[in-house]
């Protein structure tokens, strides 16, 4: 009886540890996505400051008012390098903490095309949570030594509002191998 209690306790601790590791690894991705949008001016246009109420003198009728200064606008953001019509190349970048330059390998173009087709089939944005991985990042997230991520043949992704099972079926129909992670809310796709 004691053995069963210890086994159950051990399993609970293991599940909590694995879940904590997964969510910790995903925080870096969500920060990367938020930073990506902010770097491209997607936080919204800046509004020019309004003049202070009252206190300003009106020019005489014969004088011309000085031209208003143009509000300083930031230079336009560079367009991201696109891997496909809906995905920037950087969405597939390794998100390690400096173990590599972000590109230990390139993503397989066949997989990129299939993920683009999946996005079109969903009719909604698909979020890439993991693309290529260097050896260090793969070990950090608990990836297997033969991980397809390390050679650019896999990605982890989800589509807000689309159930994991439905997304998995769509990906399979498009010719991808799929591992659904129902508890975590994403699928692993590979070719």
Backbone as a printed PyTorch tensor [residue, N CA C, xyz], in Angstrom:
tensor([[[  0.8180,  -1.1890,   0.0000],
         [  0.0000,   0.0000,   0.0000],
         [  0.8690,   1.2640,   0.0000]],

        [[  1.9580,   1.2640,   0.8000],
         [  2.8440,   2.4190,   0.8440],
         [  3.5120,   2.6360,  -0.5110]],

        [[  3.8490,   1.5640,  -1.1690],
         [  4.5120,   1.6540,  -2.4720],
         [  3.6010,   2.3810,  -3.4560]],

        [[  2.3190,   2.0720,  -3.4490],
         [  1.3750,   2.7270,  -4.3610],
         [  1.3000,   4.2180,  -4.0750]],

        [[  1.2660,   4.5770,  -2.7870],
         [  1.2150,   6.0030,  -2.4270],
         [  2.4630,   6.7210,  -2.9280]],

        [[  3.6430,   6.1120,  -2.7230],
         [  4.8840,   6.7290,  -3.1780],
         [  4.9330,   6.8020,  -4.7080]],

        [[  4.4210,   5.7850,  -5.3620],
         [  4.4000,   5.7840,  -6.8180],
         [  3.4910,   6.8870,  -7.3430]],

        [[  2.3140,   7.0360,  -6.7430],
         [  1.3860,   8.1050,  -7.1440],
         [  2.0170,   9.4670,  -6.8810]],

        [[  2.6390,   9.6390,  -5.7250],
         [  3.2940,  10.9060,  -5.3950],
         [  4.4160,  11.1990,  -6.3930]],

        [[  5.2110,  10.1760,  -6.6920],
         [  6.2900,  10.3470,  -7.6610],
         [  5.7470,  10.7630,  -9.0230]],

        [[  4.6800,  10.1270,  -9.4700],
         [  4.0850,  10.4560, -10.7710],
         [  3.5730,  11.8970, -10.7870]],

        [[  2.9380,  12.3290,  -9.7020],
         [  2.4480,  13.7120,  -9.6260],
         [  3.5960,  14.7000,  -9.6990]],

        [[  4.6640,  14.4410,  -8.9630],
         [  5.8300,  15.3290,  -8.9910],
         [  6.4290,  15.3460, -10.3910]],

        [[  6.5160,  14.2040, -11.0330],
         [  7.0590,  14.1240, -12.3810],
         [  6.2070,  14.9190, -13.3690]],

        [[  4.9020,  14.7840, -13.2820],
         [  4.0010,  15.5250, -14.1710],
         [  4.1480,  17.0220, -13.9480]],

        [[  4.2200,  17.4410, -12.7200],
         [  4.3760,  18.8730, -12.4180],
         [  5.7120,  19.3890, -12.9480]],

        [[  6.7780,  18.6170, -12.7560],
         [  8.0940,  19.0460, -13.2290],
         [  8.1320,  19.1630, -14.7520]],

        [[  7.5750,  18.1820, -15.4390],
         [  7.5580,  18.2210, -16.9070],
         [  6.7160,  19.4010, -17.3950]],

        [[  5.5630,  19.6050, -16.7730],
         [  4.7010,  20.7270, -17.1630],
         [  5.3950,  22.0600, -16.9280]],

        [[  6.0450,  22.1940, -15.7880],
         [  6.7570,  23.4420, -15.4910],
         [  7.8670,  23.6800, -16.5090]],

        [[  8.5900,  22.6190, -16.8630],
         [  9.6500,  22.7680, -17.8690],
         [  9.0980,  23.1930, -19.2140]],

        [[  7.9690,  22.6030, -19.6130],
         [  7.3670,  22.9670, -20.8910],
         [  6.9350,  24.4260, -20.8910]],

        [[  6.2150,  24.8330, -19.8550],
         [  5.7110,  26.2050, -19.8310],
         [  6.8450,  27.2110, -19.7240]],

        [[  7.9030,  26.8710, -19.0090],
         [  9.0660,  27.7530, -18.9320],
         [  9.6970,  27.8980, -20.3130]],

        [[  9.7900,  26.8050, -21.0520],
         [ 10.3850,  26.8810, -22.3880],
         [  9.5130,  27.6940, -23.3310]],

        [[  8.2010,  27.6840, -23.1220],
         [  7.3020,  28.4130, -24.0030],
         [  7.3170,  29.9170, -23.7190]],

        [[  7.6870,  30.3150, -22.5030],
         [  7.7320,  31.7450, -22.1820],
         [  8.6800,  32.4840, -23.1110]],

        [[  9.8160,  31.8550, -23.4090],
         [ 10.7580,  32.4810, -24.3370],
         [ 10.1440,  32.6810, -25.7000]],

        [[  9.3550,  31.7170, -26.1520],
         [  8.7110,  31.8460, -27.4540],
         [  7.6980,  32.9880, -27.4430]],

        [[  6.8600,  33.0660, -26.4030],
         [  5.8460,  34.1060, -26.3670],
         [  6.4820,  35.4850, -26.2780]],

        [[  7.5960,  35.6090, -25.5540],
         [  8.3010,  36.8860, -25.5100],
         [  8.8420,  37.2100, -26.8910]],

        [[  9.3690,  36.1770, -27.5760],
         [  9.9090,  36.3880, -28.9170],
         [  8.8070,  36.8740, -29.8600]],

        [[  7.6170,  36.2910, -29.7690],
         [  6.5010,  36.6980, -30.6150],
         [  6.0920,  38.1260, -30.2940]],

        [[  6.0190,  38.4780, -29.0030],
         [  5.6430,  39.8360, -28.6110],
         [  6.6940,  40.8360, -29.0790]],

        [[  7.9820,  40.4970, -28.9050],
         [  9.0470,  41.3860, -29.3550],
         [  9.0190,  41.5370, -30.8680]],

        [[  8.7040,  40.4530, -31.5720],
         [  8.6670,  40.5040, -33.0290],
         [  7.6310,  41.5170, -33.4870]],

        [[  6.4350,  41.5130, -32.8680],
         [  5.3880,  42.4610, -33.2370],
         [  5.7680,  43.8830, -32.8910]],

        [[  6.3800,  44.0770, -31.7190],
         [  6.7660,  45.4210, -31.2970],
         [  7.8530,  45.9770, -32.2040]],

        [[  8.7980,  45.1120, -32.6300],
         [  9.8690,  45.5620, -33.5170],
         [  9.3290,  46.0150, -34.8690]],

        [[  8.1740,  45.5730, -35.2360],
         [  7.6170,  45.9000, -36.5430],
         [  6.5050,  46.9390, -36.4500]],

        [[  6.4120,  47.6270, -35.3180],
         [  5.4460,  48.7010, -35.1820],
         [  4.0170,  48.2260, -35.0760]],

        [[  3.7730,  47.0080, -34.6400],
         [  2.4210,  46.4960, -34.5860],
         [  1.7030,  46.8770, -33.3010]],

        [[  2.3350,  47.6720, -32.4770],
         [  1.6860,  48.0920, -31.2440],
         [  0.7220,  49.2390, -31.5260]],

        [[  0.6970,  49.7420, -32.7400],
         [ -0.2100,  50.8230, -33.1030],
         [  0.5660,  52.0900, -33.3990]],

        [[ -0.0100,  52.9490, -34.2120],
         [  0.6800,  54.1800, -34.5640],
         [  0.7310,  55.1250, -33.3780]],

        [[  1.7900,  55.9140, -33.3170],
         [  1.8780,  56.8860, -32.2330],
         [  1.0840,  58.1320, -32.6280]],

        [[  0.3640,  58.6650, -31.6810],
         [ -0.4540,  59.8480, -31.9080],
         [  0.3720,  61.0900, -31.5980]],

        [[  0.2290,  62.1550, -32.3970],
         [  0.9390,  63.3780, -32.0680],
         [  0.3750,  63.9580, -30.7790]],

        [[  1.2570,  64.6100, -30.0270],
         [  0.8100,  65.2200, -28.7890],
         [ -0.1200,  66.3850, -29.0860]],

        [[ -1.1460,  66.5480, -28.2420],
         [ -2.0550,  67.6710, -28.4110],
         [ -1.4410,  68.8950, -27.7520]],

        [[ -1.7270,  70.0960, -28.3090],
         [ -1.1830,  71.3000, -27.6850],
         [ -1.8230,  71.4840, -26.3100]],

        [[ -1.1020,  72.0980, -25.3830],
         [ -1.6670,  72.3120, -24.0590],
         [ -2.8940,  73.2070, -24.1450]],

        [[ -3.9380,  72.9300, -23.3560],
         [ -5.1470,  73.7420, -23.4260],
         [ -4.8880,  75.1480, -22.8980]],

        [[ -5.4110,  76.1120, -23.6350],
         [ -5.3030,  77.5210, -23.2110],
         [ -3.8630,  77.9840, -23.1310]],

        [[ -3.6560,  79.1870, -22.6920],
         [ -2.3160,  79.6990, -22.4490],
         [ -1.5500,  80.0910, -23.6960]],

        [[ -1.9580,  79.6860, -24.8840],
         [ -1.2450,  80.0430, -26.0980],
         [ -1.7760,  81.3630, -26.6420]],

        [[ -0.8760,  82.1790, -27.2240],
         [ -1.3230,  83.4610, -27.7720],
         [ -1.7540,  83.2690, -29.2130]],

        [[ -2.8090,  83.9710, -29.5880],
         [ -3.2630,  83.9490, -30.9720],
         [ -2.4740,  84.9810, -31.7570]],

        [[ -2.0970,  84.6690, -32.9780],
         [ -1.3730,  85.6640, -33.7790],
         [ -2.3090,  86.8110, -34.1640]],

        [[ -1.6910,  87.9960, -34.4020],
         [ -2.4830,  89.1330, -34.9000],
         [ -3.0480,  88.7480, -36.2440]],

        [[ -4.1230,  89.4720, -36.6380],
         [ -4.7840,  89.1310, -37.8950],
         [ -3.8400,  89.3080, -39.0820]],

        [[ -2.8960,  90.1590, -39.0060],
         [ -2.0020,  90.4030, -40.1330],
         [ -0.8450,  89.4160, -40.1840]],

        [[ -0.5660,  88.7440, -39.0960],
         [  0.5690,  87.8290, -39.0620],
         [  0.1550,  86.4220, -39.4980]],

        [[  1.1220,  85.7380, -40.0570],
         [  0.8740,  84.3320, -40.3640],
         [  1.3330,  83.5030, -39.1770]],

        [[  0.5880,  82.4820, -38.9020],
         [  0.9910,  81.5910, -37.8220],
         [  2.1630,  80.7520, -38.2970]],

        [[  3.0730,  80.4540, -37.3800],
         [  4.2100,  79.6090, -37.7270],
         [  3.6910,  78.2140, -38.0660]],

        [[  4.2700,  77.5830, -39.0830],
         [  3.7950,  76.2400, -39.4350],
         [  3.9960,  75.2820, -38.2530]],

        [[  3.0260,  74.4240, -38.0840],
         [  3.1140,  73.4490, -37.0000],
         [  4.2210,  72.4490, -37.3140]],

        [[  4.9550,  72.0600, -36.2950],
         [  6.0170,  71.0750, -36.4930],
         [  5.3920,  69.7060, -36.6980]],

        [[  5.9660,  68.9630, -37.6410],
         [  5.5040,  67.5980, -37.8860],
         [  5.9050,  66.7290, -36.7030]],

        [[  5.0000,  65.8960, -36.2540],
         [  5.3960,  64.9930, -35.1700],
         [  6.4670,  64.0250, -35.6680]],

        [[  7.4080,  63.7340, -34.7880],
         [  8.4900,  62.8320, -35.1780],
         [  7.9500,  61.4130, -35.2400]],

        [[  8.1000,  60.7920, -36.3980],
         [  7.6290,  59.4230, -36.5590],
         [  8.8320,  58.5130, -36.6880]],

        [[  8.7230,  57.3300, -36.1630],
         [  9.8510,  56.3990, -36.2840],
         [ 10.0240,  55.9650, -37.7290]],

        [[ 11.2400,  55.6140, -38.0960],
         [ 11.4400,  55.1360, -39.4700],
         [ 10.6380,  53.8610, -39.6830]],

        [[ 10.2180,  53.6290, -40.9130],
         [  9.4340,  52.4060, -41.1540],
         [ 10.2480,  51.1620, -40.8060]],

        [[  9.5710,  50.2010, -40.2220],
         [ 10.2430,  48.9520, -39.8610],
         [ 10.5640,  48.1630, -41.1210]],

        [[ 11.6750,  47.4460, -41.0630],
         [ 12.0320,  46.6210, -42.2080],
         [ 11.0230,  45.4890, -42.3330]],

        [[ 10.7160,  45.1580, -43.5560],
         [  9.8210,  44.0320, -43.7750],
         [ 10.5480,  42.7540, -43.3720]],

        [[  9.8440,  41.8660, -42.6860],
         [ 10.4980,  40.6090, -42.3090],
         [ 10.7620,  39.7520, -43.5410]],

        [[ 11.8090,  38.9620, -43.4720],
         [ 12.0950,  38.0080, -44.5390],
         [ 11.0800,  36.8820, -44.3830]],

        [[ 10.3160,  36.6460, -45.4110],
         [  9.2410,  35.6720, -45.3330],
         [  9.7240,  34.3000, -45.8170]],

        [[  9.3590,  33.2830, -45.0370],
         [  9.6370,  31.9040, -45.4450],
         [  8.5560,  31.4320, -46.4090]],

        [[  7.3130,  31.8500, -46.1390],
         [  6.1660,  31.5620, -46.9970],
         [  5.2500,  32.7820, -46.9170]],

        [[  4.1080,  32.7170, -47.5680],
         [  3.2110,  33.8700, -47.6080],
         [  2.7520,  34.3390, -46.2280]],

        [[  2.5700,  33.4170, -45.2900],
         [  2.0520,  33.7860, -43.9700],
         [  3.0610,  33.6770, -42.8320]],

        [[  4.2580,  33.1810, -43.0930],
         [  5.2170,  32.9590, -42.0170],
         [  6.5450,  33.6470, -42.2990]],

        [[  6.9950,  34.4360, -41.3150],
         [  8.3210,  35.0410, -41.4020],
         [  9.3640,  33.9670, -41.1110]],

        [[ 10.4960,  34.0940, -41.7260],
         [ 11.5750,  33.1210, -41.5200],
         [ 11.9360,  33.0210, -40.0390]],

        [[ 11.9530,  34.1560, -39.3370],
         [ 12.3510,  34.1630, -37.9340],
         [ 11.3940,  33.3980, -37.0170]],

        [[ 10.1910,  33.0950, -37.4750],
         [  9.2700,  32.3170, -36.6480],
         [  9.7920,  30.9000, -36.4320]],

        [[ 10.7040,  30.4610, -37.2870],
         [ 11.2620,  29.1130, -37.1980],
         [ 12.6330,  29.0840, -36.5260]],

        [[ 13.1390,  30.2380, -36.1320],
         [ 14.4800,  30.3800, -35.5520],
         [ 14.6020,  29.6200, -34.2360]],

        [[ 15.7940,  29.0710, -33.9640],
         [ 16.0840,  28.4160, -32.6810],
         [ 16.0200,  29.4810, -31.5860]],

        [[ 15.3050,  29.1700, -30.5050],
         [ 15.1410,  30.1680, -29.4400],
         [ 15.9940,  29.8360, -28.2140]],

        [[ 17.1970,  29.3000, -28.4690],
         [ 18.1120,  29.0110, -27.3670],
         [ 18.6280,  30.3250, -26.7790]],

        [[ 19.2950,  30.2240, -25.6700],
         [ 19.8200,  31.4110, -24.9960],
         [ 21.2530,  31.7020, -25.4410]],

        [[ 21.4890,  31.7100, -26.7370],
         [ 22.8020,  32.0710, -27.2580],
         [ 23.7290,  30.9160, -27.5570]],

        [[ 23.2230,  29.7140, -27.5480],
         [ 24.0770,  28.5570, -27.8610],
         [ 24.3960,  28.4730, -29.3460]],

        [[ 23.5840,  29.1110, -30.1780],
         [ 23.8300,  29.1140, -31.6210],
         [ 23.4200,  30.4810, -32.1730]],

        [[ 23.5810,  30.6750, -33.4600],
         [ 23.2020,  31.9470, -34.0780],
         [ 21.7230,  31.9830, -34.4590]],

        [[ 20.9640,  30.9600, -34.0410],
         [ 19.5450,  30.8840, -34.3730],
         [ 19.2570,  29.9790, -35.5490]],

        [[ 20.2920,  29.6300, -36.2850],
         [ 20.0990,  28.8030, -37.4790],
         [ 21.1260,  27.6840, -37.5390]],

        [[ 21.0070,  26.6780, -36.6580],
         [ 21.9250,  25.5450, -36.7550],
         [ 21.7050,  24.7500, -38.0370]],

        [[ 20.5370,  24.9240, -38.6490],
         [ 20.2240,  24.3410, -39.9510],
         [ 19.0590,  25.1480, -40.5260]],

        [[ 18.7630,  24.9490, -41.7760],
         [ 17.6300,  25.6160, -42.4090],
         [ 16.3880,  24.7390, -42.3030]],

        [[ 15.2270,  25.3600, -42.3470],
         [ 13.9900,  24.5910, -42.3780],
         [ 13.8500,  23.9400, -43.7550]],

        [[ 13.3090,  22.7440, -43.7700],
         [ 13.0760,  22.0090, -45.0050],
         [ 11.9660,  22.7300, -45.7880]],

        [[ 12.2250,  23.1370, -47.0410],
         [ 11.2140,  23.8600, -47.8250],
         [  9.9150,  23.0610, -48.0280]],

        [[ 10.0060,  21.7430, -48.0860],
         [  8.8030,  20.9180, -48.2410],
         [  7.9200,  21.0700, -47.0030]],

        [[  8.5370,  21.0600, -45.8180],
         [  7.7740,  21.2380, -44.5820],
         [  7.1700,  22.6430, -44.5260]],

        [[  7.9410,  23.6450, -44.9250],
         [  7.4190,  25.0200, -44.9310],
         [  6.1720,  25.1160, -45.7990]],

        [[  6.2080,  24.4920, -46.9760],
         [  5.0450,  24.5280, -47.8700],
         [  3.8430,  23.8220, -47.2440]],

        [[  4.0820,  22.7260, -46.5460],
         [  2.9790,  21.9860, -45.9220],
         [  2.3830,  22.7760, -44.7500]],

        [[  3.2270,  23.4620, -43.9850],
         [  2.7130,  24.2860, -42.8810],
         [  1.9400,  25.4760, -43.4440]],

        [[  2.3960,  26.0490, -44.5350],
         [  1.6510,  27.1300, -45.1910],
         [  0.2850,  26.6220, -45.6480]],

        [[  0.2480,  25.4240, -46.2200],
         [ -1.0310,  24.8370, -46.6490],
         [ -1.9390,  24.5930, -45.4430]],

        [[ -1.3630,  24.2010, -44.3120],
         [ -2.1420,  23.9990, -43.0880],
         [ -2.7430,  25.3190, -42.6280]],

        [[ -1.9480,  26.3670, -42.6870],
         [ -2.4460,  27.6910, -42.2850],
         [ -3.6190,  28.0940, -43.1750]],

        [[ -3.4990,  27.8710, -44.4570],
         [ -4.5830,  28.2080, -45.3900],
         [ -5.8170,  27.3470, -45.1190]],

        [[ -5.6130,  26.0790, -44.7910],
         [ -6.7370,  25.1910, -44.4820],
         [ -7.4580,  25.6450, -43.2140]],

        [[ -6.6980,  26.1550, -42.2550],
         [ -7.3030,  26.6400, -40.9990],
         [ -8.0520,  27.9480, -41.2110]],

        [[ -7.5820,  28.7620, -42.1450],
         [ -8.1960,  30.0640, -42.3640],
         [ -7.9540,  31.0240, -41.2130]],

        [[ -6.9460,  30.7460, -40.4040],
         [ -6.6130,  31.5730, -39.2370],
         [ -5.1150,  31.4440, -38.9720]],

        [[ -4.5500,  32.3760, -38.2220],
         [ -3.1150,  32.2950, -37.9300],
         [ -2.7330,  31.0050, -37.2170]],

        [[ -1.5900,  30.4750, -37.5880],
         [ -0.9980,  29.3110, -36.9420],
         [  0.2710,  29.8240, -36.2640]],

        [[  0.4460,  29.4650, -35.0100],
         [  1.5800,  29.9490, -34.2260],
         [  2.6340,  28.8540, -34.1390]],

        [[  3.8600,  29.1790, -34.5510],
         [  4.9830,  28.2570, -34.4690],
         [  5.6180,  28.4360, -33.0940]],

        [[  5.6440,  27.3850, -32.2860],
         [  6.2720,  27.4900, -30.9680],
         [  7.6990,  26.9620, -30.9620]],

        [[  8.0380,  26.1390, -31.9460],
         [  9.4050,  25.6390, -32.0510],
         [  9.6590,  25.1940, -33.4830]],

        [[ 10.7250,  25.7200, -34.0540],
         [ 11.1350,  25.3250, -35.4010],
         [ 12.4330,  24.5530, -35.3140]],

        [[ 13.5150,  25.1420, -35.8580],
         [ 14.8060,  24.4640, -35.7600],
         [ 15.3330,  24.5920, -34.3330]],

        [[ 16.1100,  23.6100, -33.9320],
         [ 16.7280,  23.6320, -32.6030],
         [ 18.1860,  23.2170, -32.7230]],

        [[ 19.0240,  23.8910, -31.9540],
         [ 20.4080,  23.4380, -31.8300],
         [ 20.4310,  22.3170, -30.7950]],

        [[ 21.5540,  21.6740, -30.6820],
         [ 21.6950,  20.5530, -29.7370],
         [ 21.3630,  20.9920, -28.3120]],

        [[ 21.8580,  22.1710, -27.9060],
         [ 21.6390,  22.6490, -26.5350],
         [ 20.1590,  22.9000, -26.2580]],

        [[ 19.4700,  23.5500, -27.1900],
         [ 18.0430,  23.8440, -26.9800],
         [ 17.2250,  22.5560, -26.9910]],

        [[ 17.5780,  21.6420, -27.8550],
         [ 16.8600,  20.3740, -27.9150],
         [ 16.9750,  19.6370, -26.5900]],

        [[ 18.1760,  19.6220, -26.0190],
         [ 18.3740,  18.9630, -24.7240],
         [ 17.6050,  19.7100, -23.6290]],

        [[ 17.5990,  21.0390, -23.6930],
         [ 16.9130,  21.8510, -22.6760],
         [ 15.4130,  21.5610, -22.6200]],

        [[ 14.7920,  21.3440, -23.7710],
         [ 13.3490,  21.0830, -23.7890],
         [ 13.0210,  19.6000, -23.6800]],

        [[ 14.0400,  18.7670, -23.5290],
         [ 13.8060,  17.3390, -23.3730],
         [ 13.5460,  16.6150, -24.6740]],

        [[ 14.0400,  17.1740, -25.7930],
         [ 13.8620,  16.5310, -27.0920],
         [ 14.7030,  15.2720, -27.2100]],

        [[ 14.2450,  14.3470, -28.0360],
         [ 14.9880,  13.1060, -28.2540],
         [ 16.2550,  13.3940, -29.0510]],

        [[ 17.2520,  12.5470, -28.9060],
         [ 18.5400,  12.8000, -29.5700],
         [ 18.4210,  12.8060, -31.0880]],

        [[ 17.4390,  12.1070, -31.6420],
         [ 17.2540,  12.0440, -33.0980],
         [ 16.1880,  13.0410, -33.5760]],

        [[ 15.9260,  14.0700, -32.7990],
         [ 14.8600,  15.0330, -33.0960],
         [ 14.9400,  15.5830, -34.5200]],

        [[ 13.8080,  15.5700, -35.1840],
         [ 13.7200,  16.1500, -36.5260],
         [ 13.8940,  17.6660, -36.4890]],

        [[ 13.6950,  18.2910, -35.3230],
         [ 13.9050,  19.7400, -35.1950],
         [ 15.3660,  20.0910, -35.4850]],

        [[ 16.2900,  19.2080, -35.1170],
         [ 17.7200,  19.4850, -35.2730],
         [ 18.1670,  19.4820, -36.7220]],

        [[ 17.3110,  19.0150, -37.6230],
         [ 17.6740,  19.0350, -39.0490],
         [ 16.6630,  19.8200, -39.8940]],

        [[ 15.7540,  20.5450, -39.2270],
         [ 14.8190,  21.4070, -39.9540],
         [ 13.6350,  20.6890, -40.5580]],

        [[ 13.3580,  19.4740, -40.0950],
         [ 12.2600,  18.6850, -40.6530],
         [ 11.0440,  18.6160, -39.7250]],

        [[ 10.9880,  19.4730, -38.6780],
         [  9.8690,  19.4290, -37.7350],
         [  9.5660,  20.8200, -37.1960]],

        [[  8.3380,  20.9810, -36.7330],
         [  7.9130,  22.2100, -36.0550],
         [  6.8010,  21.8620, -35.0810]],

        [[  6.7100,  22.6300, -34.0130],
         [  5.6040,  22.5240, -33.0700],
         [  4.7350,  23.7430, -33.2970]],

        [[  3.4160,  23.5640, -33.3040],
         [  2.5310,  24.6770, -33.6360],
         [  1.1280,  24.4640, -33.0850]],

        [[  0.3710,  25.5460, -33.0740],
         [ -1.0390,  25.4760, -32.7010],
         [ -1.7880,  26.5690, -33.4450]],

        [[ -3.1040,  26.4450, -33.4540],
         [ -3.9580,  27.4520, -34.0840],
         [ -5.0290,  27.8200, -33.0700]],

        [[ -5.0170,  29.0580, -32.5540],
         [ -6.0240,  29.4560, -31.5820],
         [ -7.4310,  29.2120, -32.1270]],

        [[ -8.2540,  28.5820, -31.3210],
         [ -9.6300,  28.3140, -31.7220],
         [ -9.8250,  27.0130, -32.4700]],

        [[ -8.7460,  26.3010, -32.7770],
         [ -8.8570,  25.0120, -33.4720],
         [ -8.3930,  23.9300, -32.5070]],

        [[ -9.2140,  22.9350, -32.2850],
         [ -8.8800,  21.8510, -31.3660],
         [ -7.6580,  21.0890, -31.8600]],

        [[ -6.8710,  20.6070, -30.9250],
         [ -5.6480,  19.8690, -31.2570],
         [ -5.9570,  18.6940, -32.1900]],

        [[ -7.0190,  17.9470, -31.8970],
         [ -7.3720,  16.7980, -32.7380],
         [ -7.7280,  17.2070, -34.1530]],

        [[ -8.4690,  18.2960, -34.2900],
         [ -8.8390,  18.7790, -35.6270],
         [ -7.6140,  19.2540, -36.3940]],

        [[ -6.7290,  19.9790, -35.7060],
         [ -5.5090,  20.4650, -36.3440],
         [ -4.6320,  19.2890, -36.7740]],

        [[ -4.5550,  18.2680, -35.9250],
         [ -3.7720,  17.0770, -36.2540],
         [ -4.3260,  16.3780, -37.4880]],

        [[ -5.6430,  16.2580, -37.5760],
         [ -6.2500,  15.6210, -38.7460],
         [ -5.9660,  16.4100, -40.0150]],

        [[ -6.0480,  17.7360, -39.9400],
         [ -5.7480,  18.5580, -41.1230],
         [ -4.2920,  18.3680, -41.5530]],

        [[ -3.3780,  18.3570, -40.5780],
         [ -1.9540,  18.1940, -40.8960],
         [ -1.6890,  16.8200, -41.5170]],

        [[ -2.3280,  15.7840, -40.9960],
         [ -2.1700,  14.4380, -41.5690],
         [ -2.6940,  14.4000, -43.0000]],

        [[ -3.8240,  15.0540, -43.2370],
         [ -4.4060,  15.0840, -44.5830],
         [ -3.4770,  15.7840, -45.5780]],

        [[ -2.6230,  16.6660, -45.0780],
         [ -1.6790,  17.3820, -45.9350],
         [ -0.3520,  16.6230, -46.0910]],

        [[ -0.2720,  15.4260, -45.5170],
         [  0.9020,  14.5880, -45.7080],
         [  1.9910,  14.7350, -44.6700]],

        [[  1.6730,  15.3030, -43.5130],
         [  2.6690,  15.4290, -42.4560],
         [  2.4810,  14.3240, -41.4290]],

        [[  3.5800,  13.9020, -40.8240],
         [  3.5120,  13.0270, -39.6560],
         [  3.1940,  13.9290, -38.4670]],

        [[  2.3100,  13.4890, -37.5870],
         [  1.8220,  14.3570, -36.5170],
         [  1.8800,  13.6470, -35.1730]],

        [[  2.3400,  14.3670, -34.1710],
         [  2.2500,  13.9330, -32.7790],
         [  1.4260,  14.9780, -32.0430]],

        [[  0.1800,  14.6710, -31.6900],
         [ -0.6390,  15.6560, -30.9690],
         [ -0.3030,  15.6530, -29.4790]],

        [[ -0.2040,  16.8220, -28.8980],
         [  0.0110,  16.9880, -27.4610],
         [ -1.2500,  17.6560, -26.9080]],

        [[ -2.2460,  16.8320, -26.6440],
         [ -3.5530,  17.3320, -26.2250],
         [ -3.4690,  18.1390, -24.9340]],

        [[ -2.7310,  17.6410, -23.9610],
         [ -2.6380,  18.3290, -22.6710],
         [ -1.9450,  19.6650, -22.7540]],

        [[ -1.0390,  19.8120, -23.7140],
         [ -0.2870,  21.0610, -23.8590],
         [ -0.8750,  21.9810, -24.9150]],

        [[ -1.7880,  21.4600, -25.7350],
         [ -2.4830,  22.3070, -26.6960],
         [ -1.7560,  22.5920, -27.9930]],

        [[ -0.8540,  21.7230, -28.4130],
         [ -0.1680,  21.9410, -29.6880],
         [  0.0800,  20.6060, -30.3710]],

        [[  0.5460,  20.6890, -31.6310],
         [  0.9310,  19.4790, -32.3500],
         [  2.3770,  19.6190, -32.8270]],

        [[  3.0290,  18.4770, -32.9450],
         [  4.3540,  18.3840, -33.5370],
         [  4.1390,  17.8390, -34.9320]],

        [[  4.6490,  18.5450, -35.9510],
         [  4.5430,  18.0680, -37.3290],
         [  5.9470,  17.8330, -37.8680]],

        [[  6.0660,  16.8280, -38.7140],
         [  7.3620,  16.5250, -39.3170],
         [  7.1460,  15.8390, -40.6540]],

        [[  8.2170,  15.8520, -41.4430],
         [  8.1750,  15.1500, -42.7250],
         [  9.3310,  14.1700, -42.7850]]])
